[in-house]
Amino acid sequence: MPSPAERLRILIVTHNYPRFAGDPAGAFVARIAEGIAARGHEVQVIAPHTPGAARVEHAGGVRLQRFRYAPEVFERVAYTGGLHRGTLRSPLAALALPGFLLAFNRAVKRTVQRFRPHVIHAHWWFPAGWFARNAGVPYVITCHGSDVRLLERPPLGKLAAPVFRRAARITAVSSFLAGDVKRLLPDVVRDVVVTPMPIDITAFEAGATQRKAAPPRILYAGNLVPSKGVDVLLQAAAELRHLGLEFQLKILGEGPAERALRSLVSRLGLGSRVTWARFVPQPEMPDEYGTSTVTVLPSRGRAEGLGLTLVEALLAGSAVVGSPVGGIPEVVRHEETGLLARDGDPADLARQLHRLLTDPSLRDRLVRAGQEHVTRIYSADLAVERFLEIYQGIIDDRRQH
């Protein structure tokens, strides 16, 4: 444990943090916060209030303050994945957004005055980084994906420049996103540290003890939005059916594309081959992956910052197929830890799925290698040590100046 003189005070600012036990929203942020606290440092977290939650919570050695910004019925701005997408989809959230921003700013200022942190860790440059920039405390920005896509909108790119310019350190959860930040802000950002988010490795490894479903299950788990390429997966499933392959496809998720996807299932004649399920609590996901023979993430374009679904699936003993876009190839090394299918190509996706469904030795080899790969990179201990080094480096720099 650090001595009192060495003990750090770290303020974590985020719009996404677990609302209840097993909540996947911001679970990786909580693992970092609790891991830092477990090493004897003082950690406080600021996050938005959500209906039914307490204003102040203590868990894992961390003090969590949830700021109120509207009557509970309107508190729908955060905890929706991409903050900007969720707000645009919800009229209630859009009405509450001005109050949300004012209350967020006020919460950061008040907590800085009371807590006097050595470092602020802002997850997502907007909104957390935006409010950290004027707090008078050195801050770290961690980019997760949806916030990087905001930089592609010219007005927001200009607003982001001072946030990134004033940051003591900038990190991103994948090499792909780090490259995008530098590409989109070439005159502002020169160095981005890659800091993969931690996974609860032990919890997901337990899924590997599950018996595989029969017939073999193909799993998609995630938001139902066009960028995820679920329509490509459905077309690939139709190809597999034409080949006479026995399988069941499970679509586990929710989102605005669900109606169109259900219609596509009907047009393709896949009704009996496809089952649908809403999101389940995080503790149930290891079993979902563990009973699945293959987990698929067929995302399009640059929307996938990393693809933690595939990390979780490998740990739980499911073979994985992804598309070679975004940060997915950092998890799925083709023919080494999984298979990659061409972006937007149902026939190629069907070929890769067919290989895994019909070749047990290939599946076993890829899963074993994949488990070793992700265990090395996504452990909580490694993530915590990496951020403690970053915090200490910022403090040392400040003392020297």
C-alpha positions, -999 to +999 in steps of 0.1 A: +000+000+000+012+035-007+022+058+022-001+088+029+023+110+010+022+087-020-015+082-020-032+096-051-065+113-053-081+104-086-114+118-099-130+098-126-156+116-147-179+096-170-214+095-184-214+057-182-210+037-150-228+006-137-263+014-124-267-019-106-248-052-099-241-068-133-249-037-154-225-037-184-228+001-188-194+014-181-183-018-163-148-014-176-146+021-160-157+006-127-130-021-129-103+006-133-117+027-105-120-002-081-086-015-091-070+018-083-088+020-049-077-015-041-041-004-044-046+021-016-055+053-036-085+075-031-110+074-059-141+093-065-164+090-095-189+115-110-217+101-132-252+111-141-281+101-120-305+075-134-340+066-122-341+046-090-304+051-082-290+066-050-273+100-052-242+087-034-229+051-034-198+034-020-187+002-037-153-014-042-136+013-022-149+040-045-172+069-037-197+074-065-217+106-068-246+107-093-256+142-101-293+150-106-302+171-137-340+167-142-371+150-127-364+112-129-388+107-158-365+129-179-332+114-167-326+094-199-295+112-214-268+088-205-263+050-202-274+045-238-242+034-255-233+063-278-245+094-258-252+114-289-271+086-307-292+078-276-301+115-270-312+119-306-334+089-304-352+099-272-374+130-270-372+129-232-334+128-233-333+157-258-354+179-235-332+171-205-299+177-224-293+214-215-300+206-178-277+176-180-248+196-193-252+224-168-255+199-139-225+179-151-203+210-152-215+221-118-208+186-103-172+186-117-165+220-103-179+213-068-162+179-065-128+194-076-132+221-049-140+195-022-119+165-032-088+184-046-078+156-070-043+152-082-056+140-116-090+139-134-096+109-156-122+118-182-138+088-200-150+100-235-138+135-245-174+146-246-190+153-222-165+144-195-134+158-211-152+190-220-159+197-184-125+186-171-107+211-194-115+241-172-113+225-138-077+236-131-065+201-126-044+180-150-066+155-168-064+123-189-088+117-218-097+081-227-114+078-260-137+048-264-151+050-299-184+069-301-166+101-291-140+096-318-167+094-344-179+128-332-146+143-344-157+135-379-184+162-377-166+195-385-182+217-359-175+192-331-140+187-343-133+224-337-149+222-303-128+192-294-095+209-302-090+228-269-101+198-249-074+176-264-048+204-265-051+210-227-051+173-218-020+161-199-024+126-216-046+112-243-054+075-244-076+053-266-089+017-261-074+004-294-047+012-319-073+018-345-089+046-324-056+061-315-048+064-352-081+080-359-077+106-331-043+116-346-057+116-381-088+137-372-068+162-351-034+164-368-025+199-356-035+191-320-027+155-311+006+138-317+008+111-291-020+088-280-014+059-256-032+027-263-050+015-231-072-015-237-102-017-213-102-045-187-125-075-189-136-096-159-116-126-172-125-150-144-163-144-149-161-150-186-138-180-184-166-197-164-187-198-196-162-223-212-176-250-189-211-248-205-223-276-229-226-263-265-261-259-278-274-284-304-278-277-332-247-255-332-256-219-322-243-188-340-245-158-316-247-121-323-248-100-291-250-062-294-270-032-305-293-036-334-281-007-356-271-006-393-234-002-386-233-036-368-240-054-401-266-078-386-283-078-420-251-093-435-252-120-409-288-129-418-279-131-455-250-154-446-273-175-425-295-179-455-265-191-475-257-217-448-293-230-449-290-234-487-259-255-481-280-278-458-260-270-426-278-274-393-275-244-370-295-219-349-288-182-350-295-162-319-298-124-321-293-110-286-298-072-285-320-043-290-321-012-312-338+008-339-330-016-367-349-045-351-381-041-371-362-041-404-341-071-394-372-091-384-387-083-418-355-095-435-356-128-415-391-133-429-381-125-465-352-148-463-374-176-449-352-180-418-380-178-393-374-212-377-336-207-377-335-174-358-343-167-322-345-132-306-336-121-271-334-088-253-302-078-236-294-098-205-275-089-173-238-091-176-235-121-153-256-141-178-234-134-208-206-160-201-232-187-204-246-171-236-212-172-252-203-206-237-232-224-252-225-208-286-203-225-311-195-192-329-199-156-320-201-131-349-195-093-351-199-083-387-196-045-382-192-021-411-169+008-418-151+026-389-179+022-363-163-005-342-137+009-319-126-025-306-152-052-303-152-063-267-179-088-275-153-109-293-129-107-263-156-120-239-167-147-263-132-161-267-127-162-229-160-182-227-148-207-252-167-196-283-149-193-317-152-159-333-157-143-367-154-106-373-151-082-402-117-065-408-128-031-398-121-007-369-104-024-339-117-059-346-085-072-362-067-063-329-088-091-313-093-114-343-061-122-360-072-141-391-064-178-389-047-173-355-073-162-330-104-163-352-116-157-387-122-124-406-149-121-433-149-093-459-168-062-448-204-064-461-199-097-480-225-123-469-210-151-491-176-147-475-191-145-440-210-177-448-177-194-459-160-185-426-189-196-405-191-229-425-154-236-418-159-231-380-191-250-378-177-281-396-141-282-384-138-289-346-100-289-347-099-255-363-123-241-337-103-256-308-070-242-321-084-207-327-102-205-294-071-217-274-049-191-291-075-165-288-079-171-250-041-167-245-041-135-266-069-117-248-059-128-214-025-111-219-040-078-231-073-073-213-066-082-177-077-057-150-044-057-133-026-047-164-051-018-171-048-005-136-010-005-135-010+012-169-032+040-157-014+044-124+018+049-144+001+075-165-013+094-134+021+093-117+038+106-149+014+135-150+021+144-113+059+141-118+057+164-149+038+190-129+063+189-101+092+195-125+075+225-139 
